[in-house]
Amino acid sequence: MAGVYVMDHPLIRHKIGIIRRKETGSQEFRRIISEISMLMCYEATRGLELSEVEIETPICKTKVQELKGKKMAVVPILRAGLGMVDGMLTMVPAAKVGHIGLYRDPETALPVEYYCKLPRDCAERDVFVVDPMLATGGSAAAAITMLKEKGVKNIRFMCIIAAPEGVQRLSQEHPDVDIYIGALDQCLNDRKYIVPGLGDAGDRIFGTK
């Protein structure tokens, strides 16, 4: 059984407070989304396994620890998930990046797939699915289902803001997936937006509001 982890780091909380503000412009919003993603990546990768290898320093031979075996992949849910990729890659530059394109049907609020491109060896990697917002949980659940259908077994989901409804749905549909959350909010409103939330993350990242 996987877990749900809500971040309690003061820097993450502080930066989320800034991006919630409606007066925060796109340039600052993008920068802080990337910074939060970097900090969350640090916390979310605590469980990665290490192996001991022998190296040579300028002084002598010694043993150090390196990430063991499987490598990482970051898979953003388009389009808002793109805003989290740079922060993740800052922490793990060797990670490969895939893309899953889903949009929420405005009438049904259900996810509709329009794109999927993954690293060739994605099934052999620890995959982090990223999306700033976990609202109904439909898009996240659909993206993870797509990955599982392609043979991916080690999956984690990371978001900056989540609604309890989305966390419950994702946990029920994918109980084997760890969920990392920057802030857990109150609820969804009648338009399926997170309250208090921060509005439409994609529009705010790309300046299309």
KATAPE-V787013 format. One record per residue. RES is the residue in three letters. SS is DSSP state (@ for helix, = for strand, . for the rest). PSI is psi in whole degrees, -180 to 180 (NA if undefined). Layout:
BEGIN
RES_SS_PSI + RES_SS_PSI
END
This chain:
BEGIN
MET_._126 + ALA_._176 + GLY_._166 + VAL_=_123 + TYR_=_116 + VAL_=_125 + MET_._139 + ASP_._13 + HIS_._132 + PRO_@_-38 + LEU_@_-39 + ILE_@_-45 + ARG_@_-42 + HIS_@_-46 + LYS_@_-34 + ILE_@_-37 + GLY_@_-36 + ILE_@_-45 + ILE_@_-16 + ARG_@_-28 + ARG_._132 + LYS_._-21 + GLU_._-6 + THR_._119 + GLY_._170 + SER_@_-42 + GLN_@_-48 + GLU_@_-38 + PHE_@_-47 + ARG_@_-45 + ARG_@_-44 + ILE_@_-35 + ILE_@_-44 + SER_@_-42 + GLU_@_-42 + ILE_@_-41 + SER_@_-39 + MET_@_-45 + LEU_@_-39 + MET_@_-36 + CYS_@_-42 + TYR_@_-44 + GLU_@_-40 + ALA_@_-16 + THR_._10 + ARG_._-31 + GLY_._-2 + LEU_._141 + GLU_._149 + LEU_=_154 + SER_=_155 + GLU_=_130 + VAL_=_154 + GLU_=_133 + ILE_=_177 + GLU_=_120 + THR_._175 + PRO_._-14 + ILE_._-45 + CYS_._177 + LYS_=_146 + THR_=_170 + LYS_=_136 + VAL_=_170 + GLN_=_137 + GLU_=_161 + LEU_=_135 + LYS_._137 + GLY_._-110 + LYS_._143 + LYS_._174 + MET_=_154 + ALA_=_143 + VAL_=_126 + VAL_=_98 + PRO_=_144 + ILE_=_117 + LEU_=_146 + ARG_._-24 + ALA_@_-30 + GLY_@_-23 + LEU_@_-30 + GLY_@_-16 + MET_@_-10 + VAL_@_-47 + ASP_@_-41 + GLY_@_-40 + MET_@_-43 + LEU_@_-26 + THR_@_-38 + MET_@_-37 + VAL_._78 + PRO_._-26 + ALA_._-6 + ALA_._144 + LYS_=_162 + VAL_=_127 + GLY_=_175 + HIS_=_135 + ILE_=_125 + GLY_=_116 + LEU_=_145 + TYR_=_155 + ARG_=_120 + ASP_._122 + PRO_._-23 + GLU_._-46 + THR_._-16 + ALA_._16 + LEU_._149 + PRO_=_141 + VAL_=_125 + GLU_=_137 + TYR_=_-6 + TYR_=_143 + CYS_=_117 + LYS_=_117 + LEU_._156 + PRO_._146 + ARG_._-35 + ASP_._28 + CYS_@_-35 + ALA_@_-18 + GLU_@_5 + ARG_._159 + ASP_=_115 + VAL_=_128 + PHE_=_110 + VAL_=_129 + VAL_=_139 + ASP_._129 + PRO_._-34 + MET_=_132 + LEU_=_97 + ALA_._-89 + THR_._-21 + GLY_._-4 + GLY_@_-47 + SER_@_-44 + ALA_@_-45 + ALA_@_-41 + ALA_@_-42 + ALA_@_-43 + ILE_@_-37 + THR_@_-43 + MET_@_-43 + LEU_@_-44 + LYS_@_-37 + GLU_@_-22 + LYS_._12 + GLY_._5 + VAL_._130 + LYS_._-32 + ASN_._96 + ILE_=_137 + ARG_=_149 + PHE_=_137 + MET_=_128 + CYS_=_163 + ILE_=_-42 + ILE_=_136 + ALA_=_148 + ALA_._148 + PRO_@_-35 + GLU_@_-41 + GLY_@_-40 + VAL_@_-43 + GLN_@_-45 + ARG_@_-46 + LEU_@_-39 + SER_@_-37 + GLN_@_-43 + GLU_@_-29 + HIS_._71 + PRO_._-10 + ASP_._3 + VAL_._122 + ASP_=_141 + ILE_=_124 + TYR_=_125 + ILE_=_133 + GLY_=_-47 + ALA_=_133 + LEU_=_115 + ASP_._-170 + GLN_._-51 + CYS_=_-179 + LEU_=_146 + ASN_._-174 + ASP_._-11 + ARG_._9 + LYS_._25 + TYR_._147 + ILE_=_136 + VAL_=_128 + PRO_._-23 + GLY_._-154 + LEU_._19 + GLY_._-157 + ASP_._110 + ALA_@_-40 + GLY_@_-46 + ASP_@_-39 + ARG_@_-33 + ILE_@_-44 + PHE_@_3 + GLY_._33 + THR_._13 + LYS_._NA
END
